[in-house]
Amino acid sequence: MPVCRECEDEVDELVKLKVGRRTLKLCEDCADRMREELEIAEESEAVIQDMMGFKGRR
């Protein structure tokens, strides 16, 4: 049985999720949680950059 790298539980199937340059093999629950965290981090970074007047590319 495959083991999730985040919660270390045995699961039937792993999902591949690309985080930065790394590809993680996670269970569906951990993958959903990680996607949400990445979306929140991206949105908060955009808000901070807008507040600071950053006009560069990202």
C-alpha distance matrix in Angstrom:
0.0 3.8 6.5 9.9 12.8 15.3 14.2 11.4 9.6 5.9 6.4 6.5 8.4 9.9 13.7 15.9 18.9 21.8 23.5 26.7 26.1 22.4 19.4 16.6 13.1 12.9 11.8 14.7 16.6 16.8 17.7 20.5 21.7 21.9 23.8 26.2 26.8 27.5 29.9 31.7 32.2 33.5 35.9 37.2 37.8 39.8 41.8 42.7 43.7 45.8 47.4 48.3 49.7 47.3 48.1 45.9 42.9 39.3
3.8 0.0 3.8 6.8 9.5 12.2 11.9 9.4 8.4 5.7 5.8 6.7 6.9 7.0 10.7 12.4 15.3 18.1 19.8 22.9 22.3 18.6 15.7 12.8 9.3 9.5 9.2 12.4 14.5 14.0 14.6 17.8 18.9 18.6 20.6 23.2 23.6 24.1 26.6 28.5 28.8 30.0 32.6 33.8 34.3 36.3 38.5 39.2 40.1 42.4 44.0 44.7 46.1 43.6 44.4 42.2 39.2 35.6
6.5 3.8 0.0 3.8 6.3 8.9 8.4 5.6 5.5 4.5 6.1 8.7 8.8 7.9 11.0 12.6 14.7 17.4 18.3 21.5 21.2 17.4 14.9 11.6 8.6 8.0 8.1 11.8 12.9 11.8 13.2 16.4 16.8 16.5 19.0 21.3 21.3 22.2 24.9 26.4 26.5 28.1 30.7 31.6 32.1 34.4 36.4 36.9 38.0 40.4 41.8 42.4 44.0 41.7 42.8 40.6 37.9 34.2
9.9 6.8 3.8 0.0 3.8 5.5 5.8 4.8 5.6 6.5 7.0 9.9 9.1 6.9 9.1 10.5 11.8 14.6 15.1 18.5 18.7 15.1 12.7 9.0 6.5 4.8 5.4 9.2 9.9 8.2 9.7 12.9 13.1 12.7 15.3 17.6 17.5 18.4 21.2 22.6 22.7 24.4 26.9 27.8 28.4 30.7 32.6 33.2 34.3 36.7 38.0 38.8 40.4 38.1 39.3 37.3 34.6 30.9
12.8 9.5 6.3 3.8 0.0 3.8 6.0 5.3 8.1 9.7 10.8 13.6 12.4 9.6 10.8 10.9 11.4 13.4 13.2 16.2 16.3 12.7 11.1 7.5 6.5 5.9 8.2 11.6 11.9 9.1 10.4 13.9 13.3 12.1 15.1 17.4 16.5 17.2 20.4 21.6 21.1 23.0 25.7 26.2 26.5 29.1 31.1 31.2 32.4 34.9 36.2 36.6 38.4 36.0 37.3 35.2 32.7 29.0
15.3 12.2 8.9 5.5 3.8 0.0 3.8 5.7 8.3 11.0 11.8 15.0 13.9 11.2 11.7 12.2 11.8 13.7 12.9 16.0 17.0 13.7 12.5 8.9 8.6 6.5 8.1 10.8 9.9 6.7 9.0 11.8 10.5 9.6 13.1 14.7 13.7 15.0 18.1 18.8 18.6 20.8 23.3 23.6 24.2 26.9 28.5 28.7 30.2 32.7 33.7 34.3 36.3 34.2 35.7 33.9 31.6 27.9
14.2 11.9 8.4 5.8 6.0 3.8 0.0 3.8 5.5 9.0 10.3 13.9 13.8 12.0 13.3 14.6 14.7 17.1 16.5 19.7 20.8 17.4 16.0 12.2 11.1 8.3 8.3 11.0 9.5 7.4 10.6 12.8 11.4 11.8 15.2 16.3 15.6 17.6 20.4 20.8 21.0 23.5 25.6 25.8 26.9 29.5 30.8 31.2 32.9 35.2 36.0 36.9 39.0 37.1 38.8 37.2 35.0 31.2
11.4 9.4 5.6 4.8 5.3 5.7 3.8 0.0 3.8 6.7 9.1 12.7 13.0 11.5 13.7 15.0 15.9 18.3 18.1 21.2 21.6 18.0 16.3 12.6 10.9 9.0 9.2 12.6 12.1 10.3 12.9 15.6 14.8 14.8 18.1 19.7 19.0 20.5 23.5 24.2 24.2 26.5 28.8 29.1 29.9 32.6 34.1 34.3 35.9 38.3 39.3 40.0 42.0 39.9 41.4 39.6 37.2 33.5
9.6 8.4 5.5 5.6 8.1 8.3 5.5 3.8 0.0 3.8 6.2 10.0 11.1 10.7 13.4 15.6 16.9 19.8 20.1 23.5 24.0 20.4 18.2 14.5 12.0 9.6 8.3 11.4 11.0 10.4 13.2 15.4 15.2 16.0 18.8 20.3 20.3 22.0 24.5 25.4 25.9 28.1 30.1 30.7 31.8 34.2 35.7 36.3 37.9 40.1 41.1 42.1 44.0 42.0 43.4 41.7 39.2 35.5
5.9 5.7 4.5 6.5 9.7 11.0 9.0 6.7 3.8 0.0 3.8 7.1 8.9 9.5 12.9 15.4 17.4 20.5 21.5 24.9 25.0 21.3 18.7 15.2 12.0 10.3 8.7 11.8 12.4 12.5 14.5 16.9 17.4 18.1 20.5 22.3 22.7 24.1 26.5 27.7 28.4 30.2 32.3 33.2 34.3 36.4 38.1 38.9 40.3 42.4 43.6 44.6 46.3 44.2 45.4 43.5 40.8 37.1
6.4 5.8 6.1 7.0 10.8 11.8 10.3 9.1 6.2 3.8 0.0 3.8 5.6 7.0 10.4 13.4 15.7 19.2 20.6 24.2 24.4 20.9 17.9 14.6 11.1 9.2 6.7 9.1 10.5 11.4 12.7 14.9 16.1 17.0 18.8 20.8 21.8 23.0 24.9 26.5 27.5 29.0 31.0 32.3 33.4 35.2 37.0 38.1 39.4 41.3 42.7 43.9 45.4 43.3 44.2 42.4 39.6 35.9
6.5 6.7 8.7 9.9 13.6 15.0 13.9 12.7 10.0 7.1 3.8 0.0 3.8 7.1 10.3 13.6 16.5 20.0 22.0 25.5 25.5 22.2 18.8 16.0 12.3 11.0 8.5 10.0 12.4 13.7 14.2 16.2 18.2 19.0 20.2 22.4 23.8 24.7 26.3 28.3 29.4 30.5 32.5 34.2 35.2 36.7 38.7 40.0 41.1 42.8 44.5 45.8 46.9 44.8 45.4 43.6 40.5 36.9
8.4 6.9 8.8 9.1 12.4 13.9 13.8 13.0 11.1 8.9 5.6 3.8 0.0 3.8 6.8 10.0 13.1 16.6 18.9 22.3 22.3 19.1 15.5 13.1 9.4 8.7 6.8 8.1 11.3 12.2 11.8 14.0 16.4 16.7 17.5 20.1 21.6 22.0 23.6 26.0 26.9 27.7 29.8 31.7 32.5 33.9 36.0 37.4 38.2 39.9 41.8 43.0 44.0 41.7 42.2 40.2 37.1 33.6
9.9 7.0 7.9 6.9 9.6 11.2 12.0 11.5 10.7 9.5 7.0 7.1 3.8 0.0 3.8 6.6 9.5 13.0 15.1 18.6 18.5 15.3 11.8 9.3 5.7 5.3 4.9 6.9 10.1 9.9 9.0 12.0 14.1 13.7 14.7 17.6 18.7 18.8 20.8 23.2 23.8 24.5 26.9 28.7 29.2 30.8 33.0 34.2 34.9 36.8 38.8 39.7 40.8 38.4 38.9 36.8 33.8 30.2
13.7 10.7 11.0 9.1 10.8 11.7 13.3 13.7 13.4 12.9 10.4 10.3 6.8 3.8 0.0 3.8 6.4 10.0 12.5 15.9 16.2 13.4 9.9 8.0 5.5 5.3 5.9 6.2 9.6 9.2 6.9 9.8 12.3 11.5 11.7 15.0 16.3 15.9 17.7 20.4 21.0 21.4 23.7 25.8 26.2 27.5 29.9 31.2 31.8 33.6 35.7 36.7 37.5 35.1 35.5 33.5 30.3 26.8
15.9 12.4 12.6 10.5 10.9 12.2 14.6 15.0 15.6 15.4 13.4 13.6 10.0 6.6 3.8 0.0 3.8 6.7 9.7 12.8 12.6 10.0 6.3 5.6 4.6 6.4 8.7 9.4 12.2 10.8 8.0 11.2 13.3 11.4 11.5 15.1 15.9 14.8 16.8 19.7 19.8 19.8 22.6 24.6 24.5 25.8 28.5 29.6 29.8 31.8 34.1 34.8 35.5 32.8 33.1 30.8 27.6 24.1
18.9 15.3 14.7 11.8 11.4 11.8 14.7 15.9 16.9 17.4 15.7 16.5 13.1 9.5 6.4 3.8 0.0 3.8 6.3 9.7 10.4 8.3 5.5 5.2 6.4 7.3 9.9 10.0 11.9 9.9 6.7 9.5 11.2 8.6 8.3 12.1 12.6 11.1 13.3 16.2 16.0 16.0 18.9 20.9 20.7 22.1 24.8 25.9 26.1 28.1 30.3 31.0 31.7 29.1 29.5 27.3 24.2 20.7
21.8 18.1 17.4 14.6 13.4 13.7 17.1 18.3 19.8 20.5 19.2 20.0 16.6 13.0 10.0 6.7 3.8 0.0 3.8 6.3 6.9 5.7 4.2 6.2 8.9 10.4 13.4 13.7 15.3 12.8 9.9 12.3 13.3 10.1 9.6 13.2 13.0 10.6 13.0 15.9 15.0 14.6 17.9 19.7 18.9 20.3 23.3 24.1 23.9 26.1 28.5 28.8 29.4 26.5 26.8 24.3 21.2 17.7
23.5 19.8 18.3 15.1 13.2 12.9 16.5 18.1 20.1 21.5 20.6 22.0 18.9 15.1 12.5 9.7 6.3 3.8 0.0 3.8 6.0 5.3 6.0 7.1 10.5 11.4 14.6 15.0 15.7 12.7 10.4 12.5 12.5 8.7 9.0 12.0 10.8 8.3 11.4 13.7 12.2 12.2 15.7 17.0 16.1 18.0 20.9 21.2 21.2 23.8 25.8 25.9 26.9 24.1 24.8 22.4 19.6 16.0
26.7 22.9 21.5 18.5 16.2 16.0 19.7 21.2 23.5 24.9 24.2 25.5 22.3 18.6 15.9 12.8 9.7 6.3 3.8 0.0 3.8 5.6 8.0 10.1 13.7 15.0 18.3 18.7 19.4 16.4 14.1 16.0 15.8 12.0 11.9 14.6 12.9 9.9 12.7 14.8 12.5 12.0 15.8 16.8 15.1 16.9 20.1 20.0 19.5 22.3 24.5 24.1 24.9 21.8 22.4 19.7 16.9 13.4
26.1 22.3 21.2 18.7 16.3 17.0 20.8 21.6 24.0 25.0 24.4 25.5 22.3 18.5 16.2 12.6 10.4 6.9 6.0 3.8 0.0 3.8 6.8 9.8 13.4 15.6 19.1 20.0 21.2 18.1 15.9 18.4 18.4 14.7 14.8 17.8 16.4 13.5 16.3 18.6 16.3 15.7 19.5 20.5 18.6 20.3 23.6 23.4 22.6 25.5 27.8 27.1 27.7 24.4 24.7 21.7 18.8 15.6
22.4 18.6 17.4 15.1 12.7 13.7 17.4 18.0 20.4 21.3 20.9 22.2 19.1 15.3 13.4 10.0 8.3 5.7 5.3 5.6 3.8 0.0 3.8 6.3 9.9 12.3 16.0 17.4 18.6 15.5 13.5 16.5 16.6 13.0 13.8 17.1 15.7 13.5 16.7 18.9 17.0 17.0 20.7 21.7 20.3 22.4 25.4 25.3 25.0 27.9 29.9 29.5 30.4 27.3 27.8 25.0 22.1 18.8
19.4 15.7 14.9 12.7 11.1 12.5 16.0 16.3 18.2 18.7 17.9 18.8 15.5 11.8 9.9 6.3 5.5 4.2 6.0 8.0 6.8 3.8 0.0 3.8 6.8 9.5 13.1 14.4 16.2 13.5 11.2 14.5 15.3 12.1 12.7 16.3 15.7 13.8 16.7 19.3 18.1 18.1 21.5 23.0 22.1 23.8 26.8 27.2 27.0 29.6 31.7 31.8 32.6 29.6 30.0 27.3 24.2 20.8
16.6 12.8 11.6 9.0 7.5 8.9 12.2 12.6 14.5 15.2 14.6 16.0 13.1 9.3 8.0 5.6 5.2 6.2 7.1 10.1 9.8 6.3 3.8 0.0 3.8 6.1 9.8 11.7 13.2 10.3 8.8 12.4 12.9 10.2 11.7 15.1 14.5 13.5 16.5 18.8 17.9 18.7 21.8 23.1 22.7 24.7 27.3 27.8 28.1 30.6 32.5 32.8 33.9 31.2 31.9 29.5 26.6 23.0
13.1 9.3 8.6 6.5 6.5 8.6 11.1 10.9 12.0 12.0 11.1 12.3 9.4 5.7 5.5 4.6 6.4 8.9 10.5 13.7 13.4 9.9 6.8 3.8 0.0 3.8 7.1 9.5 11.6 9.5 8.3 12.1 13.2 11.4 12.9 16.2 16.3 15.8 18.5 20.8 20.5 21.4 24.2 25.6 25.7 27.5 30.0 30.7 31.2 33.6 35.4 36.0 37.1 34.5 35.1 32.8 29.9 26.3
12.9 9.5 8.0 4.8 5.9 6.5 8.3 9.0 9.6 10.3 9.2 11.0 8.7 5.3 5.3 6.4 7.3 10.4 11.4 15.0 15.6 12.3 9.5 6.1 3.8 0.0 3.8 6.4 8.0 5.9 5.6 9.3 10.2 9.3 11.2 14.0 14.3 14.6 17.2 19.1 19.4 20.6 23.1 24.4 24.9 26.9 29.0 29.9 30.8 32.9 34.6 35.4 36.8 34.5 35.4 33.4 30.6 26.9
11.8 9.2 8.1 5.4 8.2 8.1 8.3 9.2 8.3 8.7 6.7 8.5 6.8 4.9 5.9 8.7 9.9 13.4 14.6 18.3 19.1 16.0 13.1 9.8 7.1 3.8 0.0 3.8 5.6 5.4 6.1 8.7 10.1 10.5 12.2 14.4 15.4 16.4 18.3 20.1 21.0 22.4 24.4 25.8 26.8 28.6 30.4 31.6 32.8 34.6 36.2 37.4 38.7 36.7 37.6 35.9 33.1 29.4
14.7 12.4 11.8 9.2 11.6 10.8 11.0 12.6 11.4 11.8 9.1 10.0 8.1 6.9 6.2 9.4 10.0 13.7 15.0 18.7 20.0 17.4 14.4 11.7 9.5 6.4 3.8 0.0 3.8 5.6 5.1 6.2 8.7 9.9 10.5 12.4 14.3 15.3 16.6 18.5 20.0 21.1 22.7 24.4 25.8 27.1 28.8 30.4 31.6 33.1 34.8 36.3 37.5 35.6 36.4 34.9 32.1 28.5
16.6 14.5 12.9 9.9 11.9 9.9 9.5 12.1 11.0 12.4 10.5 12.4 11.3 10.1 9.6 12.2 11.9 15.3 15.7 19.4 21.2 18.6 16.2 13.2 11.6 8.0 5.6 3.8 0.0 3.8 5.4 5.2 6.3 8.6 10.0 10.9 12.5 14.4 15.6 16.8 18.5 20.2 21.5 22.8 24.5 26.1 27.4 28.9 30.5 32.0 33.3 34.9 36.4 34.8 36.0 34.8 32.3 28.6
16.8 14.0 11.8 8.2 9.1 6.7 7.4 10.3 10.4 12.5 11.4 13.7 12.2 9.9 9.2 10.8 9.9 12.8 12.7 16.4 18.1 15.5 13.5 10.3 9.5 5.9 5.4 5.6 3.8 0.0 3.8 5.4 5.0 6.0 8.5 9.9 10.5 12.2 14.2 15.3 16.4 18.2 20.0 21.0 22.4 24.4 25.8 26.9 28.4 30.3 31.5 32.8 34.4 32.7 33.9 32.5 30.1 26.4
17.7 14.6 13.2 9.7 10.4 9.0 10.6 12.9 13.2 14.5 12.7 14.2 11.8 9.0 6.9 8.0 6.7 9.9 10.4 14.1 15.9 13.5 11.2 8.8 8.3 5.6 6.1 5.1 5.4 3.8 0.0 3.8 5.4 5.1 6.1 8.7 9.9 10.5 12.3 14.3 15.3 16.4 18.4 20.0 21.0 22.6 24.5 25.8 26.9 28.6 30.3 31.6 32.8 30.8 31.7 30.2 27.5 23.9
20.5 17.8 16.4 12.9 13.9 11.8 12.8 15.6 15.4 16.9 14.9 16.2 14.0 12.0 9.8 11.2 9.5 12.3 12.5 16.0 18.4 16.5 14.5 12.4 12.1 9.3 8.7 6.2 5.2 5.4 3.8 0.0 3.8 5.5 5.1 6.3 8.7 10.0 10.7 12.5 14.3 15.4 16.7 18.5 20.1 21.3 22.8 24.6 25.9 27.2 28.8 30.5 31.7 30.1 31.0 29.9 27.4 23.8
21.7 18.9 16.8 13.1 13.3 10.5 11.4 14.8 15.2 17.4 16.1 18.2 16.4 14.1 12.3 13.3 11.2 13.3 12.5 15.8 18.4 16.6 15.3 12.9 13.2 10.2 10.1 8.7 6.3 5.0 5.4 3.8 0.0 3.8 5.5 5.2 6.3 8.7 10.0 10.7 12.4 14.4 15.5 16.6 18.4 20.2 21.3 22.7 24.5 26.0 27.1 28.7 30.4 28.9 30.3 29.3 27.1 23.5
21.9 18.6 16.5 12.7 12.1 9.6 11.8 14.8 16.0 18.1 17.0 19.0 16.7 13.7 11.5 11.4 8.6 10.1 8.7 12.0 14.7 13.0 12.1 10.2 11.4 9.3 10.5 9.9 8.6 6.0 5.1 5.5 3.8 0.0 3.8 5.4 5.1 6.2 8.6 9.9 10.5 12.2 14.3 15.4 16.4 18.4 20.1 21.1 22.5 24.4 25.7 27.0 28.5 26.6 27.9 26.6 24.3 20.6
23.8 20.6 19.0 15.3 15.1 13.1 15.2 18.1 18.8 20.5 18.8 20.2 17.5 14.7 11.7 11.5 8.3 9.6 9.0 11.9 14.8 13.8 12.7 11.7 12.9 11.2 12.2 10.5 10.0 8.5 6.1 5.1 5.5 3.8 0.0 3.8 5.5 5.1 6.2 8.7 9.9 10.6 12.3 14.3 15.4 16.6 18.5 20.1 21.2 22.7 24.4 25.9 27.0 25.1 26.0 24.8 22.3 18.7
26.2 23.2 21.3 17.6 17.4 14.7 16.3 19.7 20.3 22.3 20.8 22.4 20.1 17.6 15.0 15.1 12.1 13.2 12.0 14.6 17.8 17.1 16.3 15.1 16.2 14.0 14.4 12.4 10.9 9.9 8.7 6.3 5.2 5.4 3.8 0.0 3.8 5.4 5.1 6.2 8.6 9.9 10.6 12.2 14.2 15.4 16.6 18.4 20.0 21.2 22.6 24.4 25.7 24.4 25.6 25.0 22.9 19.4
26.8 23.6 21.3 17.5 16.5 13.7 15.6 19.0 20.3 22.7 21.8 23.8 21.6 18.7 16.3 15.9 12.6 13.0 10.8 12.9 16.4 15.7 15.7 14.5 16.3 14.3 15.4 14.3 12.5 10.5 9.9 8.7 6.3 5.1 5.5 3.8 0.0 3.8 5.5 5.2 6.1 8.6 10.0 10.6 12.2 14.3 15.4 16.5 18.3 20.0 21.1 22.5 24.2 22.8 24.4 23.6 21.8 18.3
27.5 24.1 22.2 18.4 17.2 15.0 17.6 20.5 22.0 24.1 23.0 24.7 22.0 18.8 15.9 14.8 11.1 10.6 8.3 9.9 13.5 13.5 13.8 13.5 15.8 14.6 16.4 15.3 14.4 12.2 10.5 10.0 8.7 6.2 5.1 5.4 3.8 0.0 3.8 5.5 5.1 6.1 8.6 9.9 10.5 12.4 14.4 15.4 16.5 18.4 20.0 21.1 22.4 20.5 21.8 20.6 18.5 14.9
29.9 26.6 24.9 21.2 20.4 18.1 20.4 23.5 24.5 26.5 24.9 26.3 23.6 20.8 17.7 16.8 13.3 13.0 11.4 12.7 16.3 16.7 16.7 16.5 18.5 17.2 18.3 16.6 15.6 14.2 12.3 10.7 10.0 8.6 6.2 5.1 5.5 3.8 0.0 3.8 5.5 5.1 6.2 8.6 9.9 10.7 12.4 14.4 15.4 16.6 18.4 20.1 21.1 19.6 20.6 19.9 17.9 14.6
31.7 28.5 26.4 22.6 21.6 18.8 20.8 24.2 25.4 27.7 26.5 28.3 26.0 23.2 20.4 19.7 16.2 15.9 13.7 14.8 18.6 18.9 19.3 18.8 20.8 19.1 20.1 18.5 16.8 15.3 14.3 12.5 10.7 9.9 8.7 6.2 5.2 5.5 3.8 0.0 3.8 5.4 5.2 6.1 8.5 9.9 10.6 12.3 14.2 15.4 16.5 18.4 19.9 18.9 20.5 20.4 19.0 15.8
32.2 28.8 26.5 22.7 21.1 18.6 21.0 24.2 25.9 28.4 27.5 29.4 26.9 23.8 21.0 19.8 16.0 15.0 12.2 12.5 16.3 17.0 18.1 17.9 20.5 19.4 21.0 20.0 18.5 16.4 15.3 14.3 12.4 10.5 9.9 8.6 6.1 5.1 5.5 3.8 0.0 3.8 5.5 5.2 6.1 8.6 10.0 10.6 12.2 14.2 15.3 16.5 18.2 16.8 18.6 18.1 16.8 13.5
33.5 30.0 28.1 24.4 23.0 20.8 23.5 26.5 28.1 30.2 29.0 30.5 27.7 24.5 21.4 19.8 16.0 14.6 12.2 12.0 15.7 17.0 18.1 18.7 21.4 20.6 22.4 21.1 20.2 18.2 16.4 15.4 14.4 12.2 10.6 9.9 8.6 6.1 5.1 5.4 3.8 0.0 3.8 5.5 5.2 6.3 8.8 10.1 10.6 12.3 14.3 15.4 16.4 14.7 15.9 15.2 13.6 10.4
35.9 32.6 30.7 26.9 25.7 23.3 25.6 28.8 30.1 32.3 31.0 32.5 29.8 26.9 23.7 22.6 18.9 17.9 15.7 15.8 19.5 20.7 21.5 21.8 24.2 23.1 24.4 22.7 21.5 20.0 18.4 16.7 15.5 14.3 12.3 10.6 10.0 8.6 6.2 5.2 5.5 3.8 0.0 3.8 5.4 5.1 6.3 8.8 9.9 10.6 12.4 14.4 15.3 14.4 15.7 16.0 14.9 12.3
37.2 33.8 31.6 27.8 26.2 23.6 25.8 29.1 30.7 33.2 32.3 34.2 31.7 28.7 25.8 24.6 20.9 19.7 17.0 16.8 20.5 21.7 23.0 23.1 25.6 24.4 25.8 24.4 22.8 21.0 20.0 18.5 16.6 15.4 14.3 12.2 10.6 9.9 8.6 6.1 5.2 5.5 3.8 0.0 3.8 5.4 5.1 6.2 8.6 9.8 10.5 12.3 14.2 13.6 15.8 16.3 15.9 13.4
37.8 34.3 32.1 28.4 26.5 24.2 26.9 29.9 31.8 34.3 33.4 35.2 32.5 29.2 26.2 24.5 20.7 18.9 16.1 15.1 18.6 20.3 22.1 22.7 25.7 24.9 26.8 25.8 24.5 22.4 21.0 20.1 18.4 16.4 15.4 14.2 12.2 10.5 9.9 8.5 6.1 5.2 5.4 3.8 0.0 3.8 5.4 5.2 6.1 8.5 9.8 10.6 12.2 10.8 13.0 12.9 12.6 10.2
39.8 36.3 34.4 30.7 29.1 26.9 29.5 32.6 34.2 36.4 35.2 36.7 33.9 30.8 27.5 25.8 22.1 20.3 18.0 16.9 20.3 22.4 23.8 24.7 27.5 26.9 28.6 27.1 26.1 24.4 22.6 21.3 20.2 18.4 16.6 15.4 14.3 12.4 10.7 9.9 8.6 6.3 5.1 5.4 3.8 0.0 3.8 5.5 5.1 6.1 8.5 9.9 10.4 9.3 10.8 11.3 11.0 9.3
41.8 38.5 36.4 32.6 31.1 28.5 30.8 34.1 35.7 38.1 37.0 38.7 36.0 33.0 29.9 28.5 24.8 23.3 20.9 20.1 23.6 25.4 26.8 27.3 30.0 29.0 30.4 28.8 27.4 25.8 24.5 22.8 21.3 20.1 18.5 16.6 15.4 14.4 12.4 10.6 10.0 8.8 6.3 5.1 5.4 3.8 0.0 3.8 5.5 5.1 6.1 8.6 9.8 10.1 12.3 13.7 14.2 12.9
42.7 39.2 36.9 33.2 31.2 28.7 31.2 34.3 36.3 38.9 38.1 40.0 37.4 34.2 31.2 29.6 25.9 24.1 21.2 20.0 23.4 25.3 27.2 27.8 30.7 29.9 31.6 30.4 28.9 26.9 25.8 24.6 22.7 21.1 20.1 18.4 16.5 15.4 14.4 12.3 10.6 10.1 8.8 6.2 5.2 5.5 3.8 0.0 3.8 5.4 5.0 6.2 8.6 8.7 11.7 13.0 14.1 12.9
43.7 40.1 38.0 34.3 32.4 30.2 32.9 35.9 37.9 40.3 39.4 41.1 38.2 34.9 31.8 29.8 26.1 23.9 21.2 19.5 22.6 25.0 27.0 28.1 31.2 30.8 32.8 31.6 30.5 28.4 26.9 25.9 24.5 22.5 21.2 20.0 18.3 16.5 15.4 14.2 12.2 10.6 9.9 8.6 6.1 5.1 5.5 3.8 0.0 3.8 5.4 5.1 6.1 5.1 8.0 9.2 10.6 10.1
45.8 42.4 40.4 36.7 34.9 32.7 35.2 38.3 40.1 42.4 41.3 42.8 39.9 36.8 33.6 31.8 28.1 26.1 23.8 22.3 25.5 27.9 29.6 30.6 33.6 32.9 34.6 33.1 32.0 30.3 28.6 27.2 26.0 24.4 22.7 21.2 20.0 18.4 16.6 15.4 14.2 12.3 10.6 9.8 8.5 6.1 5.1 5.4 3.8 0.0 3.8 5.4 5.0 6.0 8.0 10.5 12.0 12.1
47.4 44.0 41.8 38.0 36.2 33.7 36.0 39.3 41.1 43.6 42.7 44.5 41.8 38.8 35.7 34.1 30.3 28.5 25.8 24.5 27.8 29.9 31.7 32.5 35.4 34.6 36.2 34.8 33.3 31.5 30.3 28.8 27.1 25.7 24.4 22.6 21.1 20.0 18.4 16.5 15.3 14.3 12.4 10.5 9.8 8.5 6.1 5.0 5.4 3.8 0.0 3.8 5.5 7.8 10.7 13.2 15.2 15.2
48.3 44.7 42.4 38.8 36.6 34.3 36.9 40.0 42.1 44.6 43.9 45.8 43.0 39.7 36.7 34.8 31.0 28.8 25.9 24.1 27.1 29.5 31.8 32.8 36.0 35.4 37.4 36.3 34.9 32.8 31.6 30.5 28.7 27.0 25.9 24.4 22.5 21.1 20.1 18.4 16.5 15.4 14.4 12.3 10.6 9.9 8.6 6.2 5.1 5.4 3.8 0.0 3.8 5.6 9.2 11.4 14.0 14.4
49.7 46.1 44.0 40.4 38.4 36.3 39.0 42.0 44.0 46.3 45.4 46.9 44.0 40.8 37.5 35.5 31.7 29.4 26.9 24.9 27.7 30.4 32.6 33.9 37.1 36.8 38.7 37.5 36.4 34.4 32.8 31.7 30.4 28.5 27.0 25.7 24.2 22.4 21.1 19.9 18.2 16.4 15.3 14.2 12.2 10.4 9.8 8.6 6.1 5.0 5.5 3.8 0.0 3.8 6.2 9.4 12.3 13.5
47.3 43.6 41.7 38.1 36.0 34.2 37.1 39.9 42.0 44.2 43.3 44.8 41.7 38.4 35.1 32.8 29.1 26.5 24.1 21.8 24.4 27.3 29.6 31.2 34.5 34.5 36.7 35.6 34.8 32.7 30.8 30.1 28.9 26.6 25.1 24.4 22.8 20.5 19.6 18.9 16.8 14.7 14.4 13.6 10.8 9.3 10.1 8.7 5.1 6.0 7.8 5.6 3.8 0.0 3.8 5.9 8.8 10.1
48.1 44.4 42.8 39.3 37.3 35.7 38.8 41.4 43.4 45.4 44.2 45.4 42.2 38.9 35.5 33.1 29.5 26.8 24.8 22.4 24.7 27.8 30.0 31.9 35.1 35.4 37.6 36.4 36.0 33.9 31.7 31.0 30.3 27.9 26.0 25.6 24.4 21.8 20.6 20.5 18.6 15.9 15.7 15.8 13.0 10.8 12.3 11.7 8.0 8.0 10.7 9.2 6.2 3.8 0.0 3.8 6.9 9.4
45.9 42.2 40.6 37.3 35.2 33.9 37.2 39.6 41.7 43.5 42.4 43.6 40.2 36.8 33.5 30.8 27.3 24.3 22.4 19.7 21.7 25.0 27.3 29.5 32.8 33.4 35.9 34.9 34.8 32.5 30.2 29.9 29.3 26.6 24.8 25.0 23.6 20.6 19.9 20.4 18.1 15.2 16.0 16.3 12.9 11.3 13.7 13.0 9.2 10.5 13.2 11.4 9.4 5.9 3.8 0.0 3.8 6.7
42.9 39.2 37.9 34.6 32.7 31.6 35.0 37.2 39.2 40.8 39.6 40.5 37.1 33.8 30.3 27.6 24.2 21.2 19.6 16.9 18.8 22.1 24.2 26.6 29.9 30.6 33.1 32.1 32.3 30.1 27.5 27.4 27.1 24.3 22.3 22.9 21.8 18.5 17.9 19.0 16.8 13.6 14.9 15.9 12.6 11.0 14.2 14.1 10.6 12.0 15.2 14.0 12.3 8.8 6.9 3.8 0.0 3.8
39.3 35.6 34.2 30.9 29.0 27.9 31.2 33.5 35.5 37.1 35.9 36.9 33.6 30.2 26.8 24.1 20.7 17.7 16.0 13.4 15.6 18.8 20.8 23.0 26.3 26.9 29.4 28.5 28.6 26.4 23.9 23.8 23.5 20.6 18.7 19.4 18.3 14.9 14.6 15.8 13.5 10.4 12.3 13.4 10.2 9.3 12.9 12.9 10.1 12.1 15.2 14.4 13.5 10.1 9.4 6.7 3.8 0.0
